[in-house]
Every structure is written in C-alpha cells, then in structure tokens.
C-alpha cells in the first residue's frame, strides 16, 4: 500500500469516527432534552375546600416556570356555588398575578370526581391534551382524606377552616369528598382506596403525593405500592393552605426527583409558621421496599402470638402508642413505635435490627413539628401510621381485613380477637 493511500484511509477513518461520535453525542443530547415529566394535580374541591384550591392553583402558576422540563395539568371539581361550578382541566402556565390565567383545555359535565373511573378518564384526557411523549409521570391527589377508612366513617379535622376567622369544624372521609345533589337529597361521595389502587396500578408514577389529611398510612402506601416509585404524604391533618406549591412545583420537575427535598420543603414551610399554624408532619417512602417491610413485619407477627389491644390490656395499652388524630379514636397509630414494642417484647435482637434496617430503607424522609394545632403531641411521631385492630375501635374491622396489608404483614396472625 502506498504512503498516499495510507494517509487517505486514515483521513476517511478519522472523519467516519468523528461523524459516528458526533451522531451518538447528538442522540444523547436529544434524549436529555426530550426527557420530560407529566404531572397531574387531581383536585376534588366540590366541598368546603374550594377557596383553598384556587389559592393553590395560583401558587402553582407562580412556581411553574416557562423552562420547566415537562407539563403540569390540574383537574378541579369546584363547589356548586362557584363559577364555573362544573369540573375542568387546566394546563398550567407561569403567572405572577393573583388571578388564575392558565388555559382550560377541557371541560366536563357535573360528575362524581370521587369515582376512581373519573380519575382514570382525566388522566387519559390530560395525556391526550399534549403532543409530547413523557419519560415519567407524577400524580398529586388533593382533597379531604382519612387514610384507608371506608365510606361512611370519618376522622375529625379542621382542614376546611380558616384559622384567622370564626371556624367551623368538619368531618372528612376516605380520600376525596365530592358533594353531590341527587334528586331532593345531598350526599357526600368518597373514593375507596382499593378502587383507587385498581385504577392506578395501570400506571407507574415517579411519585404519588397526597395533599390530604392522614394519608401517610402503611395500609394506603401498601395498597398503592405497585403504581409509584415514591409516596409522599402526611400522617396528620394537613392545614387548609396545603403544600407550598410555589416552592415544590420546580422540585416536581427535576430530572432526578428528590422526595426528601419535597418533604423538607413542606416541613420548613409549617415549622416557620407562628402559633397553632406551626403544625405539620410529612414522610417520603421508597415504595419498592414496602414488600420487604411487610415480610419482616410478618416474621415479627409470627413470633408474637395473639396481641390484645385496648385501654385496659396488660399486653398493649393503646394510650401508650402515638396516635395521629386529635380525638384519639383508635384508628391511626405510629407503626414504628408499635413494631419496637413488639420486637422488644419477644427479645429477638436480630429481628429488631432487621426491622430497623428495612425501616430506614423504606422511610427515606420524615419531618414533624412538636404538635398538631397546639393540642396533640407528636413526641413519638415516626411518620407512618397503621391500624391496630381492637374491639374498642370504630366498627371497621371487617373492611380492614380486605386490605392487602392485613394479610401481607401477618396482622391476621396476631389480631384475632376482633369483630
């Protein structure tokens, strides 16, 4: 081969290498640029929370910048005395005014937004409202809430109150409270957690965030474990102002979501408030670890034997365990504290260490103020509640037995003396 031919081949090879490298680099850059997140905020505000929902949407507009890497949609079902009172879907755009200026991309007839199938349709509609292909999805569920409790039961909460004026108490149920008028009668429709899980299991969200009271429950998180990577919620009452959306919205669109940072922003907001408004608790969960948590708890239950729980029992007095509702009706107990008591009782140090290890992997962030609205101490708060079935609780035991956590955790082995 001549010297000139060798030089020619080297040049051709070099140019080809540069072109291939440049092409790969451009493809990687294109992938990086097109990586985006779809986020839907599903607001059931056809109740006493309507005023606060509009405030929160305004905060979302403030926090959502034009260069956010994704799209933010809000579905809102407003109270019947508002205009418009029918539900509609917004595509959020940045705005600094006190007026909601985002574009309405779809309207709906009056409907029961607490029906999980309506949520399913809205998710589909919002995805169709954009011509983009998203690399990940996020979901915010905004309304009233009371953990896993079935329709017809309730927990006391002040979420619907404005605390600097004359307040009126309200009671809230399940997730999502939609005030419906049927013929001459008015009813409150609610969303069952199992129905919610059935719909959401068709998706894999980067995160599910509950802006609703009491939803940081292991029963709720476990029921929804297959539909999300991270689960963010509060074990106590969420005040009317909800999450500080002007702060957390940019965090929801980071390429690498940081659930700990989102939880900390929530805590920082409420820990800086004065008086009774200094009230907040939140946890972030790595949902992929929930099955292992259930397995370890099941091992503990297998060694514990029957656990009788009441206010008189020598084995476990419920008044000795952190509760999360201010009336202490015996529904929401601190899960970690209960596991610590039981593991100490059986004296298995290896199992106790295992429980601590999986807890730290599952609960990746937990923050709380010292109390709830100046009344309920959070001294033993660890961020995640559970139900401990007992005869003195409200009559929900039969429903509780249908939840996935009941059997997966081994609760069915130890809580035998219940209705």
Long-range contacts (C-beta under 8 A, 24 or more apart in sequence): 34-133, 34-135, 35-69, 35-135, 35-255, 36-69, 36-70, 36-71, 36-132, 36-134, 36-135, 37-69, 37-70, 37-134, 37-135, 37-136, 37-137, 37-138, 37-206, 37-252, 37-253, 38-70, 38-71, 38-73, 38-126, 38-127, 38-130, 38-132, 38-134, 38-136, 38-137, 38-138, 39-70, 39-71, 39-72, 39-73, 39-137, 39-138, 39-139, 39-140, 39-252, 39-253, 40-73, 40-74, 40-75, 40-122, 40-123, 40-126, 40-137, 40-138, 40-139, 40-140, 41-72, 41-73, 41-74, 41-75, 41-140, 41-142, 42-75, 42-113, 42-119, 42-122, 42-139, 42-140, 42-141, 42-142, 43-74, 43-75, 43-76, 43-77, 43-142, 43-143, 44-77, 44-113, 44-114, 44-142, 44-143, 44-144, 44-176, 44-177, 44-178, 44-191, 45-76, 45-77, 45-78, 45-79, 45-142, 45-143, 46-77, 46-78, 46-79, 46-80, 46-113, 46-177, 46-178, 46-179, 46-180, 47-79, 47-143, 47-144, 47-160, 47-177, 47-178, 47-179, 47-188, 48-79, 48-160, 48-170, 49-143, 49-144, 49-159, 49-160, 49-240, 50-78, 50-79, 50-82, 51-162, 52-240, 52-241, 52-242, 53-78, 53-142, 54-100, 55-241, 56-142, 56-211, 56-241, 56-242, 56-243, 56-245, 57-90, 57-92, 57-100, 57-102, 58-95, 58-98, 58-99, 58-100, 59-244, 59-245, 59-246, 59-249, 60-92, 60-245, 60-246, 60-249, 61-92, 61-93, 61-94, 61-95, 61-96, 61-100, 61-101, 61-102, 62-94, 62-95, 62-96, 62-245, 62-246, 63-245, 63-246, 63-247, 63-248, 63-249, 63-250, 64-92, 64-93, 64-94, 64-249, 64-250, 65-94, 65-250, 66-93, 66-94, 68-249, 68-250, 68-253, 69-253, 69-255, 70-134, 70-253, 71-130, 71-132, 71-134, 72-249, 72-252, 72-253, 73-105, 73-126, 73-129, 74-102, 75-113, 75-122, 75-126, 77-111, 77-113, 77-178, 79-179, 80-179, 80-181, 85-110, 86-110, 87-111, 87-113, 89-122, 89-125, 89-126, 89-129, 91-129, 91-130, 105-129, 112-178, 112-180, 112-189, 113-176, 113-178, 114-143, 114-174, 114-175, 114-176, 114-177, 114-178, 114-189, 114-190, 114-191, 115-189, 115-191, 116-191, 116-192, 116-195, 116-196, 116-198, 116-199, 117-199, 119-191, 119-196, 119-199, 120-199, 120-202, 123-203, 136-205, 136-206, 137-203, 137-204, 137-205, 137-206, 138-205, 138-206, 138-207, 138-208, 138-209, 138-252, 138-257, 139-200, 139-203, 139-205, 139-207, 139-208, 139-209, 139-228, 140-208, 140-209, 140-210, 140-211, 141-175, 141-176, 141-208, 141-209, 141-210, 141-211, 141-212, 141-215, 142-211, 142-212, 142-242, 143-175, 143-176, 143-177, 143-211, 143-212, 144-172, 144-173, 144-175, 144-176, 144-177, 144-212, 144-213, 145-172, 145-174, 145-175, 145-176, 145-210, 145-212, 145-213, 145-214, 145-215, 145-238, 146-172, 146-173, 146-174, 146-175, 146-213, 146-214, 147-214, 147-215, 147-217, 147-219, 147-220, 147-331, 147-332, 147-385, 147-387, 148-193, 148-217, 148-219, 148-220, 148-223, 148-387, 148-400, 148-403, 149-173, 149-174, 149-331, 149-396, 150-174, 150-192, 150-396, 150-399, 151-190, 151-192, 153-394, 153-396, 155-213, 155-214, 155-325, 155-327, 155-329, 155-331, 155-332, 156-325, 156-326, 156-327, 156-329, 157-213, 157-214, 157-237, 157-325, 158-237, 158-239, 158-240, 158-373, 159-213, 159-237, 159-238, 159-239, 159-240, 160-240, 161-240, 162-240, 163-239, 163-240, 163-276, 163-277, 172-213, 175-210, 175-212, 175-215, 176-212, 193-219, 193-220, 193-223, 193-224, 193-403, 194-223, 194-402, 194-403, 196-223, 196-224, 197-223, 197-224, 197-226, 197-227, 200-224, 200-227, 200-228, 201-226, 201-227, 202-227, 203-227, 204-228, 204-229, 205-229, 206-230, 206-257, 207-231, 207-232, 207-252, 207-257, 207-259, 207-262, 208-232, 209-233, 209-243, 209-252, 209-262, 210-234, 211-238, 211-242, 211-243, 212-238, 213-237, 213-238, 214-324, 214-325, 214-332, 214-385, 216-281, 216-282, 216-283, 216-285, 216-383, 216-384, 216-385, 217-332, 217-384, 217-385, 217-386, 217-387, 218-290, 218-293, 218-335, 218-384, 218-385, 218-386, 218-405, 218-409, 219-386, 219-387, 219-400, 219-403, 219-405, 219-406, 221-285, 221-287, 221-290, 221-384, 222-290, 222-294, 222-403, 222-404, 222-405, 222-408, 222-409, 223-403, 223-404, 223-405, 224-287, 225-287, 225-290, 225-291, 228-287, 229-257, 229-286, 229-287, 229-288, 230-257, 230-259, 230-284, 230-285, 230-286, 230-287, 230-364, 231-284, 231-285, 231-287, 232-259, 232-262, 232-263, 232-282, 232-283, 232-284, 232-285, 233-282, 233-283, 234-266, 234-280, 234-281, 234-282, 234-283, 235-281, 235-283, 235-324, 235-332, 235-334, 235-381, 235-383, 235-384, 235-385, 236-279, 236-280, 236-281, 236-324, 236-325, 236-368, 236-372, 236-376, 236-378, 237-279, 237-325, 237-326, 237-372, 237-373, 238-280, 239-270, 239-277, 239-279, 239-280, 243-269, 244-269, 259-284, 259-364, 259-365, 260-284, 260-364, 260-365, 263-365, 263-366, 263-367, 264-365, 264-367, 266-367, 267-367, 267-368, 267-369, 270-369, 271-367, 271-369, 275-374, 276-373, 276-374, 278-369, 278-370, 279-369, 279-371, 279-372, 279-373, 279-374, 280-367, 280-368, 280-369, 281-324, 281-366, 281-367, 281-368, 281-369, 281-372, 281-378, 281-381, 281-383, 282-365, 282-366, 282-367, 282-368, 282-383, 283-363, 283-365, 283-366, 283-367, 283-383, 283-384, 284-363, 284-364, 284-365, 284-366, 285-362, 285-363, 285-364, 285-384, 286-361, 286-362, 286-364, 289-358, 289-361, 289-362, 290-362, 291-408, 292-358, 292-361, 292-362, 293-358, 293-359, 293-362, 294-405, 294-408, 294-409, 295-408, 296-351, 296-354, 296-355, 296-358, 297-339, 297-355, 297-409, 297-410, 298-408, 298-409, 298-410, 298-413, 299-351, 299-354, 299-410, 300-339, 300-342, 300-343, 300-346, 300-351, 300-355, 300-410, 301-409, 301-410, 301-411, 301-413, 301-414, 302-410, 302-413, 303-346, 303-348, 303-351, 304-342, 304-345, 304-346, 304-413, 304-414, 305-414, 306-414, 306-415, 306-416, 306-417, 307-342, 307-388, 307-414, 307-415, 308-390, 308-417, 309-388, 309-389, 309-390, 309-415, 310-390, 310-391, 310-392, 311-392, 316-341, 316-388, 318-388, 318-390, 318-392, 321-380, 321-388, 322-378, 322-379, 322-380, 322-381, 322-382, 323-376, 324-372, 324-376, 324-381, 324-385, 325-376, 326-372, 326-373, 326-375, 326-376, 328-376, 329-393, 329-394, 330-388, 330-390, 330-392, 330-393, 330-394, 331-387, 331-393, 331-394, 331-396, 332-385, 332-386, 332-387, 333-385, 333-386, 333-387, 333-388, 334-380, 334-381, 334-382, 334-384, 334-385, 334-386, 335-382, 335-384, 335-385, 335-386, 336-363, 336-382, 336-383, 336-384, 337-380, 337-382, 338-386, 338-388, 388-415, 389-415, 389-418, 390-415, 390-418, 391-417, 391-418, 391-419, 395-419
